[in-house]
Amino acid sequence: QVQLVESGGGLVQTGGSLRLSCAASVRTFVGYTLGWFRQAPGKERELVAAISWAGITYYADSVKGRFTISRDNAKNTVYLQMNSLKPDDTAVYSCAARPLPYGSPTPRKTDQYTDWGQGTQVTVSS
């Protein structure tokens, strides 16, 4: 089992930026697909971005061009750079992980990930 710890959330004004980090307690990060999910009050959890261990990325339409996911396998850390933030981006952001073979399709559903962090709050004020 992988322990994931997020950091970097906070309060930011519309148009601002934040960078979220998620550190994993695992012997090796290689082989894991990592995702950033978010859940706003009264809404279902949704996948924002994901990255395979081959570096293939996926983004939700709502964040394309504004968010960038990246990973540092040497540090066992995945990042989510969020620019041009909007009030609709307000949510609890959680990272998730799942070990997958090279070339596997990116999982996009909550139940396809095996390990989860506690989440970090991102609030965008108007």
N, CA, C and O atoms as CSV, one atom per row, in Angstrom:
chain,resi,resn,atom,element,x,y,z
A,1,GLN,N,N,0.837,-1.186,0.000
A,1,GLN,CA,C,0.000,0.000,0.000
A,1,GLN,C,C,0.875,1.239,0.000
A,1,GLN,O,O,1.921,1.286,0.647
A,2,VAL,N,N,0.421,2.245,-0.743
A,2,VAL,CA,C,1.172,3.484,-0.880
A,2,VAL,C,C,0.518,4.556,-0.030
A,2,VAL,O,O,-0.696,4.755,-0.087
A,3,GLN,N,N,1.332,5.246,0.759
A,3,GLN,CA,C,0.821,6.410,1.498
A,3,GLN,C,C,1.112,7.660,0.692
A,3,GLN,O,O,2.237,7.878,0.243
A,4,LEU,N,N,0.085,8.478,0.513
A,4,LEU,CA,C,0.201,9.690,-0.282
A,4,LEU,C,C,-0.128,10.888,0.591
A,4,LEU,O,O,-1.120,10.881,1.321
A,5,VAL,N,N,0.709,11.919,0.513
A,5,VAL,CA,C,0.499,13.120,1.321
A,5,VAL,C,C,0.557,14.345,0.417
A,5,VAL,O,O,1.579,14.644,-0.201
A,6,GLU,N,N,-0.577,15.045,0.361
A,6,GLU,CA,C,-0.660,16.246,-0.476
A,6,GLU,C,C,-0.265,17.493,0.313
A,6,GLU,O,O,-0.367,17.537,1.539
A,7,SER,N,N,0.182,18.492,-0.422
A,7,SER,CA,C,0.476,19.795,0.164
A,7,SER,C,C,0.343,20.851,-0.918
A,7,SER,O,O,0.308,20.538,-2.108
A,8,GLY,N,N,0.268,22.109,-0.490
A,8,GLY,CA,C,0.257,23.200,-1.446
A,8,GLY,C,C,-1.081,23.886,-1.656
A,8,GLY,O,O,-1.170,24.873,-2.387
A,9,GLY,N,N,-2.121,23.367,-1.017
A,9,GLY,CA,C,-3.419,24.017,-1.169
A,9,GLY,C,C,-3.461,25.341,-0.426
A,9,GLY,O,O,-2.539,25.690,0.312
A,10,GLY,N,N,-4.549,26.070,-0.636
A,10,GLY,CA,C,-4.698,27.340,0.059
A,10,GLY,C,C,-5.741,28.212,-0.583
A,10,GLY,O,O,-6.550,27.754,-1.390
A,11,LEU,N,N,-5.713,29.478,-0.216
A,11,LEU,CA,C,-6.655,30.465,-0.728
A,11,LEU,C,C,-5.949,31.346,-1.739
A,11,LEU,O,O,-4.853,31.846,-1.482
A,12,VAL,N,N,-6.579,31.536,-2.892
A,12,VAL,CA,C,-5.980,32.342,-3.944
A,12,VAL,C,C,-7.090,33.120,-4.644
A,12,VAL,O,O,-8.242,32.686,-4.665
A,13,GLN,N,N,-6.745,34.245,-5.205
A,13,GLN,CA,C,-7.732,35.038,-5.941
A,13,GLN,C,C,-7.892,34.519,-7.361
A,13,GLN,O,O,-7.019,33.827,-7.886
A,14,THR,N,N,-9.001,34.856,-7.967
A,14,THR,CA,C,-9.242,34.498,-9.361
A,14,THR,C,C,-8.076,34.968,-10.226
A,14,THR,O,O,-7.612,36.103,-10.119
A,15,GLY,N,N,-7.617,34.055,-11.089
A,15,GLY,CA,C,-6.484,34.371,-11.951
A,15,GLY,C,C,-5.143,33.992,-11.370
A,15,GLY,O,O,-4.126,34.042,-12.062
A,16,GLY,N,N,-5.131,33.613,-10.106
A,16,GLY,CA,C,-3.890,33.253,-9.435
A,16,GLY,C,C,-3.444,31.831,-9.741
A,16,GLY,O,O,-4.066,31.110,-10.520
A,17,SER,N,N,-2.341,31.455,-9.097
A,17,SER,CA,C,-1.753,30.138,-9.337
A,17,SER,C,C,-1.436,29.445,-8.017
A,17,SER,O,O,-1.186,30.087,-6.997
A,18,LEU,N,N,-1.454,28.123,-8.069
A,18,LEU,CA,C,-1.022,27.288,-6.962
A,18,LEU,C,C,-0.338,26.065,-7.537
A,18,LEU,O,O,-0.642,25.640,-8.652
A,19,ARG,N,N,0.584,25.502,-6.778
A,19,ARG,CA,C,1.180,24.229,-7.167
A,19,ARG,C,C,0.962,23.237,-6.034
A,19,ARG,O,O,1.394,23.445,-4.900
A,20,LEU,N,N,0.288,22.166,-6.375
A,20,LEU,CA,C,0.061,21.096,-5.419
A,20,LEU,C,C,1.147,20.039,-5.571
A,20,LEU,O,O,1.625,19.769,-6.672
A,21,SER,N,N,1.521,19.456,-4.453
A,21,SER,CA,C,2.492,18.362,-4.458
A,21,SER,C,C,1.893,17.155,-3.760
A,21,SER,O,O,1.066,17.289,-2.857
A,22,CYS,N,N,2.312,15.995,-4.183
A,22,CYS,CA,C,1.862,14.758,-3.546
A,22,CYS,C,C,3.068,13.837,-3.444
A,22,CYS,O,O,3.599,13.369,-4.451
A,23,ALA,N,N,3.489,13.587,-2.216
A,23,ALA,CA,C,4.649,12.734,-1.976
A,23,ALA,C,C,4.187,11.332,-1.595
A,23,ALA,O,O,3.269,11.161,-0.792
A,24,ALA,N,N,4.830,10.347,-2.176
A,24,ALA,CA,C,4.439,8.959,-1.953
A,24,ALA,C,C,5.498,8.218,-1.149
A,24,ALA,O,O,6.696,8.354,-1.396
A,25,SER,N,N,5.039,7.442,-0.194
A,25,SER,CA,C,5.958,6.605,0.574
A,25,SER,C,C,5.962,5.230,-0.078
A,25,SER,O,O,5.211,4.336,0.314
A,26,VAL,N,N,6.805,5.082,-1.060
A,26,VAL,CA,C,6.897,3.841,-1.813
A,26,VAL,C,C,8.339,3.646,-2.210
A,26,VAL,O,O,9.076,4.614,-2.397
A,27,ARG,N,N,8.750,2.384,-2.340
A,27,ARG,CA,C,10.160,2.131,-2.652
A,27,ARG,C,C,10.527,2.703,-4.013
A,27,ARG,O,O,11.598,3.286,-4.183
A,28,THR,N,N,9.634,2.535,-4.979
A,28,THR,CA,C,9.853,3.104,-6.294
A,28,THR,C,C,8.537,3.595,-6.867
A,28,THR,O,O,7.502,2.935,-6.769
A,29,PHE,N,N,8.611,4.774,-7.468
A,29,PHE,CA,C,7.448,5.402,-8.076
A,29,PHE,C,C,7.179,4.817,-9.461
A,29,PHE,O,O,6.069,4.916,-9.984
A,30,VAL,N,N,8.189,4.218,-10.037
A,30,VAL,CA,C,8.060,3.699,-11.391
A,30,VAL,C,C,7.002,2.593,-11.403
A,30,VAL,O,O,6.961,1.745,-10.510
A,31,GLY,N,N,6.158,2.617,-12.417
A,31,GLY,CA,C,5.115,1.609,-12.512
A,31,GLY,C,C,3.763,2.093,-12.034
A,31,GLY,O,O,2.758,1.406,-12.219
A,32,TYR,N,N,3.721,3.271,-11.419
A,32,TYR,CA,C,2.453,3.806,-10.925
A,32,TYR,C,C,1.899,4.873,-11.864
A,32,TYR,O,O,2.631,5.745,-12.333
A,33,THR,N,N,0.612,4.792,-12.128
A,33,THR,CA,C,-0.122,5.898,-12.720
A,33,THR,C,C,-0.664,6.748,-11.583
A,33,THR,O,O,-1.172,6.223,-10.592
A,34,LEU,N,N,-0.554,8.052,-11.729
A,34,LEU,CA,C,-0.952,8.975,-10.669
A,34,LEU,C,C,-2.010,9.929,-11.189
A,34,LEU,O,O,-1.951,10.388,-12.329
A,35,GLY,N,N,-2.968,10.216,-10.340
A,35,GLY,CA,C,-4.031,11.121,-10.734
A,35,GLY,C,C,-4.311,12.160,-9.668
A,35,GLY,O,O,-4.109,11.930,-8.475
A,36,TRP,N,N,-4.777,13.296,-10.121
A,36,TRP,CA,C,-5.290,14.336,-9.223
A,36,TRP,C,C,-6.800,14.409,-9.434
A,36,TRP,O,O,-7.275,14.622,-10.550
A,37,PHE,N,N,-7.538,14.229,-8.354
A,37,PHE,CA,C,-8.980,14.343,-8.367
A,37,PHE,C,C,-9.380,15.574,-7.557
A,37,PHE,O,O,-8.597,16.086,-6.756
A,38,ARG,N,N,-10.598,16.036,-7.775
A,38,ARG,CA,C,-11.128,17.093,-6.934
A,38,ARG,C,C,-12.606,16.837,-6.652
A,38,ARG,O,O,-13.321,16.218,-7.440
A,39,GLN,N,N,-13.028,17.338,-5.502
A,39,GLN,CA,C,-14.430,17.220,-5.125
A,39,GLN,C,C,-14.883,18.525,-4.494
A,39,GLN,O,O,-14.380,18.950,-3.454
A,40,ALA,N,N,-15.854,19.148,-5.159
A,40,ALA,CA,C,-16.451,20.377,-4.651
A,40,ALA,C,C,-17.674,20.017,-3.817
A,40,ALA,O,O,-18.241,18.940,-3.999
A,41,PRO,N,N,-18.090,20.886,-2.915
A,41,PRO,CA,C,-19.262,20.601,-2.077
A,41,PRO,C,C,-20.486,20.280,-2.924
A,41,PRO,O,O,-20.832,21.029,-3.839
A,42,GLY,N,N,-21.136,19.168,-2.616
A,42,GLY,CA,C,-22.343,18.779,-3.319
A,42,GLY,C,C,-22.115,18.170,-4.688
A,42,GLY,O,O,-23.072,17.883,-5.408
A,43,LYS,N,N,-20.862,17.969,-5.055
A,43,LYS,CA,C,-20.565,17.397,-6.375
A,43,LYS,C,C,-19.786,16.100,-6.227
A,43,LYS,O,O,-19.197,15.827,-5.181
A,44,GLU,N,N,-19.794,15.311,-7.285
A,44,GLU,CA,C,-19.045,14.067,-7.289
A,44,GLU,C,C,-17.556,14.350,-7.494
A,44,GLU,O,O,-17.166,15.362,-8.076
A,45,ARG,N,N,-16.754,13.431,-7.001
A,45,ARG,CA,C,-15.330,13.538,-7.226
A,45,ARG,C,C,-15.041,13.341,-8.704
A,45,ARG,O,O,-15.612,12.453,-9.337
A,46,GLU,N,N,-14.162,14.160,-9.255
A,46,GLU,CA,C,-13.844,14.069,-10.674
A,46,GLU,C,C,-12.336,14.071,-10.887
A,46,GLU,O,O,-11.580,14.677,-10.128
A,47,LEU,N,N,-11.923,13.376,-11.943
A,47,LEU,CA,C,-10.515,13.353,-12.311
A,47,LEU,C,C,-10.152,14.660,-12.999
A,47,LEU,O,O,-10.813,15.075,-13.950
A,48,VAL,N,N,-9.113,15.295,-12.518
A,48,VAL,CA,C,-8.638,16.552,-13.099
A,48,VAL,C,C,-7.510,16.283,-14.085
A,48,VAL,O,O,-7.511,16.797,-15.204
A,49,ALA,N,N,-6.552,15.476,-13.660
A,49,ALA,CA,C,-5.395,15.181,-14.500
A,49,ALA,C,C,-4.766,13.876,-14.033
A,49,ALA,O,O,-4.898,13.487,-12.872
A,50,ALA,N,N,-4.080,13.210,-14.953
A,50,ALA,CA,C,-3.391,11.966,-14.605
A,50,ALA,C,C,-2.132,11.853,-15.437
A,50,ALA,O,O,-2.016,12.445,-16.510
A,51,ILE,N,N,-1.187,11.078,-14.917
A,51,ILE,CA,C,0.063,10.867,-15.637
A,51,ILE,C,C,0.528,9.446,-15.403
A,51,ILE,O,O,0.586,8.972,-14.269
A,52,SER,N,N,0.857,8.779,-16.484
A,52,SER,CA,C,1.358,7.419,-16.379
A,52,SER,C,C,2.851,7.454,-16.063
A,52,SER,O,O,3.486,8.508,-16.106
A,53,TRP,N,N,3.397,6.280,-15.747
A,53,TRP,CA,C,4.831,6.296,-15.428
A,53,TRP,C,C,5.668,6.448,-16.688
A,53,TRP,O,O,6.875,6.676,-16.610
A,54,ALA,N,N,5.026,6.322,-17.861
A,54,ALA,CA,C,5.694,6.623,-19.129
A,54,ALA,C,C,5.597,8.106,-19.459
A,54,ALA,O,O,6.169,8.564,-20.449
A,55,GLY,N,N,4.872,8.861,-18.628
A,55,GLY,CA,C,4.768,10.298,-18.842
A,55,GLY,C,C,3.592,10.735,-19.701
A,55,GLY,O,O,3.487,11.909,-20.057
A,56,ILE,N,N,2.712,9.809,-20.037
A,56,ILE,CA,C,1.523,10.153,-20.826
A,56,ILE,C,C,0.524,10.829,-19.909
A,56,ILE,O,O,0.225,10.329,-18.825
A,57,THR,N,N,0.006,11.969,-20.349
A,57,THR,CA,C,-0.880,12.765,-19.502
A,57,THR,C,C,-2.314,12.782,-20.019
A,57,THR,O,O,-2.585,12.580,-21.202
A,58,TYR,N,N,-3.210,13.032,-19.083
A,58,TYR,CA,C,-4.631,13.208,-19.392
A,58,TYR,C,C,-5.102,14.429,-18.605
A,58,TYR,O,O,-4.699,14.635,-17.460
A,59,TYR,N,N,-5.965,15.238,-19.235
A,59,TYR,CA,C,-6.557,16.391,-18.562
A,59,TYR,C,C,-8.059,16.435,-18.818
A,59,TYR,O,O,-8.531,16.125,-19.911
A,60,ALA,N,N,-8.786,16.821,-17.798
A,60,ALA,CA,C,-10.205,17.097,-17.993
A,60,ALA,C,C,-10.340,18.341,-18.862
A,60,ALA,O,O,-9.492,19.231,-18.810
A,61,ASP,N,N,-11.391,18.405,-19.650
A,61,ASP,CA,C,-11.589,19.544,-20.548
A,61,ASP,C,C,-11.609,20.864,-19.782
A,61,ASP,O,O,-11.156,21.890,-20.289
A,62,SER,N,N,-12.131,20.830,-18.570
A,62,SER,CA,C,-12.296,22.057,-17.800
A,62,SER,C,C,-10.974,22.676,-17.358
A,62,SER,O,O,-10.944,23.841,-16.962
A,63,VAL,N,N,-9.879,21.914,-17.421
A,63,VAL,CA,C,-8.595,22.449,-16.950
A,63,VAL,C,C,-7.524,22.474,-18.028
A,63,VAL,O,O,-6.407,22.928,-17.780
A,64,LYS,N,N,-7.849,21.993,-19.218
A,64,LYS,CA,C,-6.853,21.980,-20.291
A,64,LYS,C,C,-6.346,23.383,-20.565
A,64,LYS,O,O,-7.124,24.333,-20.649
A,65,GLY,N,N,-5.042,23.504,-20.703
A,65,GLY,CA,C,-4.441,24.804,-20.964
A,65,GLY,C,C,-4.172,25.616,-19.716
A,65,GLY,O,O,-3.487,26.637,-19.780
A,66,ARG,N,N,-4.694,25.184,-18.584
A,66,ARG,CA,C,-4.489,25.926,-17.332
A,66,ARG,C,C,-3.706,25.104,-16.296
A,66,ARG,O,O,-2.914,25.659,-15.535
A,67,PHE,N,N,-3.923,23.809,-16.269
A,67,PHE,CA,C,-3.267,22.931,-15.294
A,67,PHE,C,C,-2.224,22.073,-15.990
A,67,PHE,O,O,-2.377,21.703,-17.154
A,68,THR,N,N,-1.164,21.764,-15.260
A,68,THR,CA,C,-0.122,20.881,-15.782
A,68,THR,C,C,0.251,19.871,-14.703
A,68,THR,O,O,0.585,20.238,-13.576
A,69,ILE,N,N,0.189,18.602,-15.064
A,69,ILE,CA,C,0.600,17.547,-14.145
A,69,ILE,C,C,2.004,17.094,-14.524
A,69,ILE,O,O,2.339,17.004,-15.705
A,70,SER,N,N,2.810,16.812,-13.525
A,70,SER,CA,C,4.166,16.327,-13.778
A,70,SER,C,C,4.574,15.426,-12.617
A,70,SER,O,O,3.932,15.403,-11.567
A,71,ARG,N,N,5.652,14.692,-12.834
A,71,ARG,CA,C,6.112,13.786,-11.794
A,71,ARG,C,C,7.623,13.776,-11.740
A,71,ARG,O,O,8.298,13.965,-12.751
A,72,ASP,N,N,8.142,13.554,-10.554
A,72,ASP,CA,C,9.580,13.408,-10.351
A,72,ASP,C,C,9.768,12.039,-9.703
A,72,ASP,O,O,9.580,11.883,-8.496
A,73,ASN,N,N,10.134,11.065,-10.502
A,73,ASN,CA,C,10.252,9.700,-9.995
A,73,ASN,C,C,11.367,9.558,-8.963
A,73,ASN,O,O,11.297,8.707,-8.076
A,74,ALA,N,N,12.389,10.392,-9.084
A,74,ALA,CA,C,13.497,10.324,-8.118
A,74,ALA,C,C,13.044,10.771,-6.729
A,74,ALA,O,O,13.577,10.318,-5.716
A,75,LYS,N,N,12.057,11.663,-6.693
A,75,LYS,CA,C,11.548,12.173,-5.420
A,75,LYS,C,C,10.222,11.529,-5.027
A,75,LYS,O,O,9.648,11.868,-3.992
A,76,ASN,N,N,9.739,10.606,-5.847
A,76,ASN,CA,C,8.440,9.965,-5.577
A,76,ASN,C,C,7.349,11.002,-5.353
A,76,ASN,O,O,6.553,10.885,-4.421
A,77,THR,N,N,7.316,12.010,-6.205
A,77,THR,CA,C,6.389,13.126,-6.039
A,77,THR,C,C,5.707,13.449,-7.361
A,77,THR,O,O,6.326,13.419,-8.425
A,78,VAL,N,N,4.430,13.756,-7.267
A,78,VAL,CA,C,3.666,14.217,-8.420
A,78,VAL,C,C,3.168,15.626,-8.108
A,78,VAL,O,O,2.834,15.942,-6.966
A,79,TYR,N,N,3.126,16.462,-9.138
A,79,TYR,CA,C,2.759,17.861,-8.961
A,79,TYR,C,C,1.556,18.206,-9.827
A,79,TYR,O,O,1.293,17.564,-10.843
A,80,LEU,N,N,0.844,19.221,-9.404
A,80,LEU,CA,C,-0.222,19.787,-10.223
A,80,LEU,C,C,-0.058,21.301,-10.183
A,80,LEU,O,O,-0.363,21.946,-9.179
A,81,GLN,N,N,0.426,21.855,-11.285
A,81,GLN,CA,C,0.555,23.300,-11.409
A,81,GLN,C,C,-0.773,23.840,-11.923
A,81,GLN,O,O,-1.247,23.438,-12.986
A,82,MET,N,N,-1.366,24.746,-11.168
A,82,MET,CA,C,-2.678,25.283,-11.524
A,82,MET,C,C,-2.552,26.779,-11.755
A,82,MET,O,O,-2.217,27.536,-10.844
A,83,ASN,N,N,-2.823,27.192,-12.976
A,83,ASN,CA,C,-2.760,28.605,-13.348
A,83,ASN,C,C,-4.142,29.102,-13.743
A,83,ASN,O,O,-5.050,28.311,-13.996
A,84,SER,N,N,-4.288,30.410,-13.793
A,84,SER,CA,C,-5.549,31.037,-14.204
A,84,SER,C,C,-6.721,30.444,-13.444
A,84,SER,O,O,-7.735,30.078,-14.039
A,85,LEU,N,N,-6.583,30.351,-12.149
A,85,LEU,CA,C,-7.602,29.703,-11.339
A,85,LEU,C,C,-8.910,30.476,-11.337
A,85,LEU,O,O,-8.933,31.705,-11.395
A,86,LYS,N,N,-10.006,29.714,-11.268
A,86,LYS,CA,C,-11.347,30.274,-11.270
A,86,LYS,C,C,-12.078,29.823,-10.005
A,86,LYS,O,O,-11.693,28.830,-9.388
A,87,PRO,N,N,-13.117,30.538,-9.624
A,87,PRO,CA,C,-13.897,30.092,-8.453
A,87,PRO,C,C,-14.425,28.663,-8.608
A,87,PRO,O,O,-14.561,27.946,-7.617
A,88,ASP,N,N,-14.722,28.244,-9.838
A,88,ASP,CA,C,-15.199,26.875,-10.067
A,88,ASP,C,C,-14.145,25.820,-9.772
A,88,ASP,O,O,-14.462,24.634,-9.676
A,89,ASP,N,N,-12.895,26.241,-9.626
A,89,ASP,CA,C,-11.841,25.284,-9.279
A,89,ASP,C,C,-11.789,24.999,-7.780
A,89,ASP,O,O,-11.032,24.135,-7.339
A,90,THR,N,N,-12.578,25.708,-7.010
A,90,THR,CA,C,-12.614,25.491,-5.558
A,90,THR,C,C,-13.079,24.078,-5.246
A,90,THR,O,O,-14.155,23.655,-5.670
A,91,ALA,N,N,-12.249,23.351,-4.493
A,91,ALA,CA,C,-12.549,21.961,-4.174
A,91,ALA,C,C,-11.470,21.402,-3.254
A,91,ALA,O,O,-10.449,22.042,-3.005
A,92,VAL,N,N,-11.717,20.210,-2.764
A,92,VAL,CA,C,-10.659,19.441,-2.108
A,92,VAL,C,C,-9.978,18.612,-3.190
A,92,VAL,O,O,-10.623,17.844,-3.903
A,93,TYR,N,N,-8.678,18.779,-3.297
A,93,TYR,CA,C,-7.895,18.071,-4.301
A,93,TYR,C,C,-7.151,16.915,-3.645
A,93,TYR,O,O,-6.486,17.074,-2.622
A,94,SER,N,N,-7.286,15.747,-4.269
A,94,SER,CA,C,-6.650,14.543,-3.733
A,94,SER,C,C,-5.828,13.869,-4.815
A,94,SER,O,O,-6.206,13.850,-5.987
A,95,CYS,N,N,-4.715,13.325,-4.408
A,95,CYS,CA,C,-3.952,12.535,-5.371
A,95,CYS,C,C,-4.248,11.057,-5.135
A,95,CYS,O,O,-4.605,10.635,-4.035
A,96,ALA,N,N,-4.088,10.299,-6.194
A,96,ALA,CA,C,-4.379,8.873,-6.153
A,96,ALA,C,C,-3.359,8.131,-7.000
A,96,ALA,O,O,-2.765,8.694,-7.920
A,97,ALA,N,N,-3.168,6.877,-6.682
A,97,ALA,CA,C,-2.161,6.086,-7.391
A,97,ALA,C,C,-2.672,4.692,-7.682
A,97,ALA,O,O,-3.527,4.148,-6.982
A,98,ARG,N,N,-2.115,4.136,-8.743
A,98,ARG,CA,C,-2.418,2.746,-9.058
A,98,ARG,C,C,-1.249,2.183,-9.857
A,98,ARG,O,O,-0.783,2.811,-10.808
A,99,PRO,N,N,-0.778,1.007,-9.474
A,99,PRO,CA,C,0.270,0.369,-10.280
A,99,PRO,C,C,-0.325,-0.223,-11.546
A,99,PRO,O,O,-1.336,-0.924,-11.494
A,100,LEU,N,N,0.297,0.056,-12.675
A,100,LEU,CA,C,-0.208,-0.430,-13.956
A,100,LEU,C,C,0.954,-0.796,-14.876
A,100,LEU,O,O,2.025,-0.196,-14.784
A,101,PRO,N,N,0.756,-1.768,-15.754
A,101,PRO,CA,C,1.805,-2.108,-16.731
A,101,PRO,C,C,2.045,-0.962,-17.696
A,101,PRO,O,O,1.172,-0.125,-17.923
A,102,TYR,N,N,3.241,-0.942,-18.260
A,102,TYR,CA,C,3.604,0.089,-19.230
A,102,TYR,C,C,2.610,0.082,-20.388
A,102,TYR,O,O,2.267,-0.980,-20.909
A,103,GLY,N,N,2.142,1.281,-20.794
A,103,GLY,CA,C,1.255,1.376,-21.941
A,103,GLY,C,C,-0.213,1.179,-21.626
A,103,GLY,O,O,-1.041,1.223,-22.536
A,104,SER,N,N,-0.564,0.964,-20.362
A,104,SER,CA,C,-1.969,0.770,-20.018
A,104,SER,C,C,-2.744,2.069,-20.226
A,104,SER,O,O,-2.182,3.154,-20.075
A,105,PRO,N,N,-4.022,1.969,-20.570
A,105,PRO,CA,C,-4.853,3.176,-20.669
A,105,PRO,C,C,-4.920,3.881,-19.311
A,105,PRO,O,O,-4.852,3.251,-18.255
A,106,THR,N,N,-5.053,5.181,-19.376
A,106,THR,CA,C,-5.119,5.961,-18.141
A,106,THR,C,C,-6.462,5.736,-17.461
A,106,THR,O,O,-7.507,5.988,-18.061
A,107,PRO,N,N,-6.447,5.270,-16.229
A,107,PRO,CA,C,-7.726,5.109,-15.521
A,107,PRO,C,C,-8.324,6.475,-15.203
A,107,PRO,O,O,-7.615,7.408,-14.825
A,108,ARG,N,N,-9.656,6.574,-15.364
A,108,ARG,CA,C,-10.296,7.863,-15.178
A,108,ARG,C,C,-11.370,7.850,-14.100
A,108,ARG,O,O,-11.949,8.888,-13.781
A,109,LYS,N,N,-11.631,6.684,-13.545
A,109,LYS,CA,C,-12.685,6.577,-12.549
A,109,LYS,C,C,-12.084,6.420,-11.157
A,109,LYS,O,O,-10.988,5.887,-10.981
A,110,THR,N,N,-12.832,6.895,-10.189
A,110,THR,CA,C,-12.378,6.856,-8.811
A,110,THR,C,C,-12.018,5.441,-8.376
A,110,THR,O,O,-10.980,5.220,-7.753
A,111,ASP,N,N,-12.877,4.492,-8.705
A,111,ASP,CA,C,-12.659,3.126,-8.215
A,111,ASP,C,C,-11.566,2.379,-8.955
A,111,ASP,O,O,-11.291,1.219,-8.648
A,112,GLN,N,N,-10.945,3.021,-9.918
A,112,GLN,CA,C,-9.830,2.400,-10.627
A,112,GLN,C,C,-8.485,2.698,-9.954
A,112,GLN,O,O,-7.455,2.161,-10.362
A,113,TYR,N,N,-8.492,3.532,-8.949
A,113,TYR,CA,C,-7.268,3.860,-8.222
A,113,TYR,C,C,-7.276,3.146,-6.874
A,113,TYR,O,O,-8.318,3.014,-6.232
A,114,THR,N,N,-6.100,2.690,-6.458
A,114,THR,CA,C,-6.017,1.848,-5.265
A,114,THR,C,C,-5.570,2.584,-4.013
A,114,THR,O,O,-5.860,2.147,-2.899
A,115,ASP,N,N,-4.875,3.683,-4.184
A,115,ASP,CA,C,-4.323,4.397,-3.021
A,115,ASP,C,C,-4.659,5.874,-3.130
A,115,ASP,O,O,-4.630,6.460,-4.212
A,116,TRP,N,N,-4.983,6.467,-1.967
A,116,TRP,CA,C,-5.455,7.847,-1.948
A,116,TRP,C,C,-4.785,8.655,-0.840
A,116,TRP,O,O,-4.447,8.135,0.224
A,117,GLY,N,N,-4.604,9.941,-1.126
A,117,GLY,CA,C,-4.166,10.865,-0.091
A,117,GLY,C,C,-5.371,11.432,0.644
A,117,GLY,O,O,-6.519,11.149,0.299
A,118,GLN,N,N,-5.092,12.233,1.657
A,118,GLN,CA,C,-6.156,12.806,2.479
A,118,GLN,C,C,-6.821,13.999,1.811
A,118,GLN,O,O,-7.973,14.314,2.111
A,119,GLY,N,N,-6.126,14.649,0.930
A,119,GLY,CA,C,-6.691,15.799,0.235
A,119,GLY,C,C,-6.195,17.124,0.796
A,119,GLY,O,O,-5.787,17.221,1.953
A,120,THR,N,N,-6.243,18.136,-0.053
A,120,THR,CA,C,-5.864,19.486,0.353
A,120,THR,C,C,-6.873,20.468,-0.236
A,120,THR,O,O,-7.283,20.335,-1.389
A,121,GLN,N,N,-7.260,21.441,0.558
A,121,GLN,CA,C,-8.296,22.378,0.134
A,121,GLN,C,C,-7.718,23.471,-0.744
A,121,GLN,O,O,-6.697,24.078,-0.424
A,122,VAL,N,N,-8.395,23.707,-1.859
A,122,VAL,CA,C,-8.071,24.838,-2.730
A,122,VAL,C,C,-9.316,25.722,-2.807
A,122,VAL,O,O,-10.398,25.263,-3.176
A,123,THR,N,N,-9.146,26.972,-2.458
A,123,THR,CA,C,-10.249,27.922,-2.499
A,123,THR,C,C,-9.858,29.100,-3.367
A,123,THR,O,O,-8.832,29.743,-3.143
A,124,VAL,N,N,-10.698,29.377,-4.374
A,124,VAL,CA,C,-10.439,30.485,-5.282
A,124,VAL,C,C,-11.517,31.539,-5.048
A,124,VAL,O,O,-12.703,31.286,-5.256
A,125,SER,N,N,-11.098,32.699,-4.623
A,125,SER,CA,C,-12.053,33.764,-4.333
A,125,SER,C,C,-12.276,34.615,-5.575
A,125,SER,O,O,-11.382,34.804,-6.400
A,126,SER,N,N,-13.504,35.124,-5.679
A,126,SER,CA,C,-13.847,35.937,-6.851
A,126,SER,C,C,-13.550,37.401,-6.605
A,126,SER,O,O,-13.777,38.233,-7.484
